[in-house]
Amino acid sequence: MGSFFMDEFVVYVLASNRTDRLYKGYTSNLIERMKSHNALGSGWTKRYRPWTVVYIEFYTTKGAAMLARNGLSLHLVVVL
């Protein structure tokens, strides 16, 4: 039998472990994206490392994930 593969996109919110900063994003590979936020790259998130995932939502299309991320308010109550 053939294999079934469904693309899945994740909208996520990260909380900085050092500051009160939150970051929202979307990706098709959350594990690799977390590696990028916490160990690689030189973008905005580098200044506030390390990060912890505090919220996720799953979507079947990139467009739906983008719309959800853009509409997500970062006025979340984060309970760690």
C-alpha distance (Angstrom), angle and dihedral (degrees) to the residues before:
residue distance angle dihedral
M1 . . .
G2 3.75 . .
S3 3.76 122.2 .
F4 3.77 124.3 -107.7
F5 3.79 118.3 -135.9
M6 3.77 124.0 -179.9
D7 3.77 121.9 -170.1
E8 3.76 110.8 -126.4
F9 3.76 128.8 -171.0
V10 3.77 126.0 -158.9
V11 3.80 127.4 -151.3
Y12 3.78 108.1 -157.3
V13 3.78 142.6 179.7
L14 3.78 121.1 -149.6
A15 3.79 127.8 -161.0
S16 3.78 120.9 -153.1
N17 3.79 112.1 -122.7
R18 3.85 90.1 -148.7
T19 3.80 103.4 42.2
D20 3.80 140.5 20.5
R21 3.82 91.8 -98.5
L22 3.79 123.0 131.4
Y23 3.80 126.0 -164.4
K24 3.80 129.0 -166.2
G25 3.77 126.6 -159.0
Y26 3.78 146.7 142.2
T27 3.78 132.8 -128.7
S28 3.78 144.2 160.0
N29 3.83 91.4 -132.1
L30 3.80 113.9 41.7
I31 3.81 95.4 178.6
E32 3.80 93.8 56.0
R33 3.80 91.3 41.8
M34 3.80 90.9 53.9
K35 3.81 89.6 51.1
S36 3.79 87.5 53.2
H37 3.80 93.6 49.3
N38 3.81 94.3 45.6
A39 3.81 104.9 34.4
L40 3.81 114.4 7.9
G41 3.75 138.3 52.0
S42 3.77 133.0 29.8
G43 3.81 103.8 -112.6
W44 3.78 132.1 124.4
T45 3.82 94.0 -72.7
K46 3.82 92.0 59.7
R47 3.82 90.9 74.7
Y48 3.80 93.4 59.3
R49 3.82 102.6 42.3
P50 2.95 137.6 -179.7
W51 3.81 104.3 55.2
T52 3.79 131.9 -168.3
V53 3.80 125.9 -159.3
V54 3.81 108.7 -118.4
Y55 3.82 101.6 167.2
I56 3.82 138.2 22.3
E57 3.81 137.8 178.0
F58 3.82 126.0 -176.2
Y59 3.82 126.7 -136.5
T60 3.79 133.7 179.7
T61 3.82 96.2 -141.4
K62 3.77 134.2 46.1
G63 3.80 90.7 -132.2
A64 3.80 92.7 56.0
A65 3.81 90.5 48.3
M66 3.81 91.6 50.1
L67 3.80 92.1 50.6
A68 3.79 91.8 47.7
R69 3.80 92.8 48.5
N70 3.79 92.1 48.6
G71 3.80 91.2 50.0
L72 3.80 95.6 45.2
S73 3.77 113.8 109.5
L74 3.78 116.8 -143.4
H75 3.79 91.2 -146.0
L76 3.80 88.1 104.8
V77 3.74 124.4 145.2
V78 3.78 103.5 -124.8
V79 3.78 116.4 -156.0
L80 3.78 111.9 -169.4
